[in-house]
Amino acid sequence: KLTIAFCRSRDAAAQSAKRLSLLLSLGSINSQVVDEILACYPTPTKQCYLLSQCVIRGVGFHHAGLHARQREIVEDLFRQRQLRIVFSTPTLAMGVDLPADAVIVQDVRRRSDQFSSVMLQSEMDQMAGRAGRVVSNEVGLFVVCCSFVDEFVAKDMVSVGRPALLRSKLNSLRSYMGFVLM
């Protein structure tokens, strides 16, 4: 099964991928892909090496701190079923068409600088929307993990499922073009 696990921070996504990849191997990736991950920067960073070590064992992570090409590699490998699980920040749920058989939300709180806040209903909806859209499945699995303190918040988000009221600021071609040209 293809699984996306949403984590509260970039570090949590990378460390979760590292821990799982050390426990078991979920596949094997050719060394060309690893070389491509490392070549994204003139001098590979610790994060480049960590991503390559995880990917070679069929586990990935994805967040805004990765090089754009590295994120693209992770997305492509996941779509090709070469990565079985990707740990990610909630940003993957927004704007990236990446369906999965199962989605796990590791925490209903997300980190923002030094503080944490409960995620928005729309974020939860976007994450849940990744589950079950793989061509072979009609139904997906959506799991939310949370502390006892956040249990009622999580239940409300999942059971109520009310979409947040959104009002577009791009409701005319003129507004849209002004936004695009900025």
C-alpha positions in Angstrom: 0.0 0.0 0.0 1.1 3.6 -0.7 1.1 5.7 2.4 1.6 9.4 3.2 2.2 10.2 6.8 1.8 13.9 7.6 4.1 15.2 10.3 4.0 18.5 12.3 7.4 19.8 11.1 10.2 19.3 8.5 12.4 17.7 11.1 9.7 15.3 12.3 9.1 14.2 8.6 12.9 13.6 8.0 13.4 11.9 11.4 10.4 9.6 11.0 11.6 8.6 7.5 15.1 7.9 8.9 13.7 5.8 11.8 11.5 3.7 9.5 14.2 3.2 6.9 16.6 1.9 9.6 14.0 -0.6 10.8 13.1 -2.1 7.5 13.6 -1.9 3.7 10.5 -1.3 1.7 12.2 -1.5 -1.7 15.3 -0.7 -3.6 16.1 2.3 -5.7 18.9 2.3 -8.3 22.0 4.3 -7.5 21.3 6.8 -10.4 18.4 8.2 -8.4 20.6 8.6 -5.3 23.2 10.4 -7.4 20.5 12.7 -8.7 19.4 13.6 -5.2 23.0 14.3 -4.2 23.7 16.4 -7.3 20.9 19.0 -6.5 23.4 21.1 -4.7 27.1 21.8 -5.6 28.0 20.3 -2.2 25.5 17.8 -0.9 24.0 18.7 2.5 23.3 16.4 5.5 19.7 16.5 4.4 20.7 15.3 0.9 22.5 12.3 2.4 19.7 11.5 4.7 17.1 11.6 1.9 19.3 9.4 -0.3 19.8 6.9 2.5 16.0 6.7 3.1 15.0 6.6 -0.6 17.4 3.7 -1.3 15.3 1.7 1.2 11.9 2.7 -0.2 11.1 5.5 2.3 10.9 9.2 1.5 10.3 12.5 3.1 9.0 15.7 1.5 8.9 19.3 2.7 9.5 22.8 1.6 13.1 22.7 2.8 14.1 20.2 0.1 15.4 21.3 -3.3 12.6 21.5 -5.8 14.2 18.7 -7.8 14.4 16.5 -4.7 10.7 17.0 -4.0 10.0 16.1 -7.6 12.1 13.0 -7.4 10.2 11.9 -4.2 6.8 12.6 -5.9 7.8 10.6 -9.0 9.1 7.6 -7.1 6.0 7.5 -5.0 3.7 7.6 -8.1 5.8 4.8 -9.6 5.3 2.8 -6.4 9.1 2.7 -5.8 8.6 4.5 -2.5 6.0 2.9 -0.3 5.7 5.6 2.3 6.4 9.3 2.3 6.6 11.4 5.5 5.7 15.0 4.8 4.6 18.3 6.2 1.0 19.4 5.5 2.3 21.4 2.5 2.2 18.2 0.4 -1.6 18.1 0.8 -1.9 21.5 -0.9 -1.5 21.7 -4.7 0.3 18.4 -5.3 -1.7 15.6 -6.9 -0.3 12.7 -5.0 -2.9 10.1 -4.2 -2.3 7.3 -1.7 -4.0 4.2 -0.4 -3.6 5.3 3.2 -3.0 8.7 4.9 -1.8 9.1 8.5 -1.9 12.4 10.3 0.6 12.0 13.1 -0.7 15.1 15.0 -3.5 17.6 14.7 -1.1 20.3 15.7 1.3 21.9 13.4 4.5 23.7 14.3 4.8 27.4 13.4 8.1 28.9 14.5 8.3 28.3 18.3 4.5 27.7 18.8 2.1 25.0 17.8 -1.5 25.4 16.8 -4.3 23.2 15.8 -4.5 22.7 12.0 -7.3 24.2 10.0 -10.3 22.1 9.0 -9.3 22.8 5.3 -5.9 21.3 6.0 -7.4 18.2 7.4 -9.8 17.9 4.5 -6.9 18.2 2.0 -4.9 15.5 3.8 -7.9 13.2 4.0 -8.5 13.8 0.3 -5.2 12.1 -0.6 -6.6 8.7 0.6 -8.2 6.3 -1.7 -7.6 8.0 -5.0 -5.1 5.5 -6.3 -6.5 4.0 -9.5 -7.0 0.5 -8.1 -8.9 1.5 -5.0 -12.2 3.3 -4.4 -11.8 3.5 -0.6 -8.8 4.8 1.3 -7.7 4.6 4.8 -7.4 7.8 6.9 -5.9 7.7 10.4 -5.5 10.6 12.8 -3.1 10.2 15.8 -3.4 12.7 18.6 -2.8 13.3 22.2 -5.7 12.8 24.7 -5.9 16.6 25.0 -6.6 17.0 21.3 -8.9 14.0 20.9 -12.1 16.0 20.9 -10.7 18.5 18.3 -9.6 15.6 16.1 -13.0 13.9 16.4 -14.8 17.1 15.5 -12.6 17.6 12.4 -13.0 14.1 11.1 -16.7 13.5 11.9 -18.1 16.9 11.2 -16.2 17.3 8.0 -17.7 20.7 7.3 -15.7 22.5 4.6 -14.3 25.9 5.6 -15.9 28.9 4.0 -13.5 30.2 1.4 -13.8 33.3 -0.6 -11.5 33.7 -3.6 -9.6 36.9 -4.0 -9.0 35.8 -7.6 -12.6 36.0 -8.7 -11.9 37.9 -11.9 -9.4 37.6 -14.7 -8.0 41.0 -13.8 -7.4 40.0 -10.2 -5.9 36.7 -11.3 -3.5 38.4 -13.8 -2.5 40.9 -11.1 -1.6 38.0 -8.8 0.3 36.1 -11.5 2.3 39.1 -12.6 3.4 40.0 -9.0 
